[in-house]
C-alpha cells in the first residue's frame, strides 16, 4: 500500500478482529507490524467506544515479536521500565526513549557501514583462519602432554621442525591482532 500523509485508520472490534479502513480488509497484528516496518502510519480505534488504542496494539505487536524468540528488549531494561511506572521520572521516560530511538534510527546506516567495514568478510575470514591456527597449536600442545596416546614419540625426541613455523604463526597472530585493534580504535574515534 502506498504511503499517505494521513494515518490509516484501523478499527478493532469486540471479537479482537482488526479492520483496515484504507483497504477495507481485515488485518492481523503481523500485517500491522509490516506496516510499521514500511513506515506506514496508522491509528487504531476501538470500534465500540472510539478510544485510541494504538499504544496497546503496538505493545501487543512487540509482545508477539518477543514471544517468537526475536528478543530485542533485555530483561534488565524491561524491569527498569516497569520500575518507572508511578515514579517521579515517569514523565521524562517517554521523551527520553523517543529521543534515543530517533538518534539510533538516524545513525543506523552509519553504524551498519562501520560494522561491515570493521567486521566485513575479510575480517571474518582472518578470524576464521586465526581460529584454525589456534586449534592446530592447541592440538600440538596437547600431543606434547600426551605423547604416547597417539603413538607418536615425545616432543623432546622429535627434530625441531616446527619452532620456526610457530614463531611465524605467532608473529602473524600479533600482526592480525594489531590490525583488528586499529580497526576498533577507528570505530571508537568515529563515534
N, C-alpha and C positions, 0 to 999 in steps of 0.2 A: 504494500500500500504506500502511496506517495506521502511524503511529509507535508503537513499543512501548518499554517501559522496558529491555527486554533487547535486546542487539545481535543482528541477523540473522546466522546462520551461513552462510558461503559456503565451499564446498569446491572446491578446484582440483585437477583430475585431471591425470594424466600427459600426456594429449592437449591440455593447456592449456585445456580447457573449464572454465567456472566454473558451479557448481550452487548455486542459492539454495535452501537447505533450508526457508525460510519459505514460499515459493510453490511449491516442488517443480518449478522450471523452470530451464533453463539460461539464463545471462545473459552479457552481454558487458561489456567494460570500460566501454563507453558507458552501459550500464544502471547500472553501479556509480557512474559519475560523476553520473548523475541522482539516485541515492540520496544521494550526498554532498551535492549541491546542495539536496535536500529535507530535509537534516539527519537522514537515517535512518542510524543507526549500524549497522555490520556488522564482522564479523571474518572474515578469510579464512584457512582452514586448508589445508595440503597434504593431500590425501585419503590419500596413501600413508603419510607419516611423521607426520601430525598436528601438524606445526610451524605456528606462527602466522606467516603470510607476508603479513599485512595491509600492512605497511610497503612491501614490494617491489611489491605490486599497486597501492597508491596512487601509488607512484613511476611505475609503468607508465602510469597514467591521466594523470599530469602530462606524461610523455614524449609520449603520444599527442596531448594538447591542444596542446603546444608544436609538435609536428610538423604540426599542422593550420594553423599560422600564427597561433594565438592566443597570441602570446608575452606571457607575464606576468613571466617571470624574466629580468632583464637579464643579459647575458653577464658583466659585471663581478661581479655577485652570485654567479653560478654558479662562476666562477673562485675567488672568495674562499671560498665554501662548500667547494670541493674542497681548498683550502689548509688548512682547519681540520681535516680528517681527519688523525689522528695527532699533531696539535698539542696542546700543554698546555691550550688553550682548548676543546678538543673537548667536554668535559663540560658546559661552560656554554652552548654554542651552542643545543642543543635547547630548553632552558628559556627562553633569551632570545628565540628565534624564536617560541616558543609564546606568550609574554607579549606580544610585539609584535603578533602576528596577533590575539590576543584583544582587545587595545586597539583595533586597527583595526576589527575587527568591531563592537565596542561603539560606536565613533564613526561608523560607516559612514553611518547615516541623517542624522546631523548634518552630515557632510561633503557628502552629496548635496544636502541642503537649502541649505547655504551656496553650493555651486557653482551650483545653479539660480537662487538669488537674485542672485548676482553676475554670472552669465553666462546668465541666462534669455533668453527670446525677445526682450524689449525691448532688452536689451544687445546681443544678436547682431544685431538689426535696426539698431541705432545703428552698430555696427561695419561692417555691410554698406554703410550709407549713407555712412559716412566713407570707405570704400574707393572707392566710386563717385566721391565728390568729389575724392579724391586722384588718381584716374585722370584725371578731367577736367582738373584743374590740371596734371598731368604732360603731358597731350596739348597743352594751351595753351602750356606752356613749350617743348615740342618744336617747335611751329609757329613760335615766335619764333626758334629757332635754324635752322630750315629753312623760311624764309618762302615761297620760290618753288617748293618741290617740290609744294605743293598748289594752286598758282595763286592764293594769297592775297597781299595786299600785306603788307609788313613791319609788325611791331607798332608801330614808331615812327611809321608813316604813318597808322595807324588812329586813329579817335577814341577817347578814353578813356571807354569804357563799362563795362569790366569791373573796374576797380580798386576801385570801391565794393563790388561783389559779392565780389571776392576778399577784401577786408577783412572783410566779414560772414562769409564762409566761414571765414576764419582765426579770428575770434572764436568762432564756433560750434564749431570744432575744439578750441579751448582750453577751452571750457566742457565739452564732452563728455569731454575728457581729464581734466579736474579731477574730473568725476563718477565716471569709471572709477577714478581714483586713490583717491577717497574710499571706493568700494566695496571695493577691495583692502585699504585700511587697516582697514576694518571687519572684513574676514575675518581679517586677521592679529591684530587685537585680540581676537577671539573664541577663538582657539586658544591 
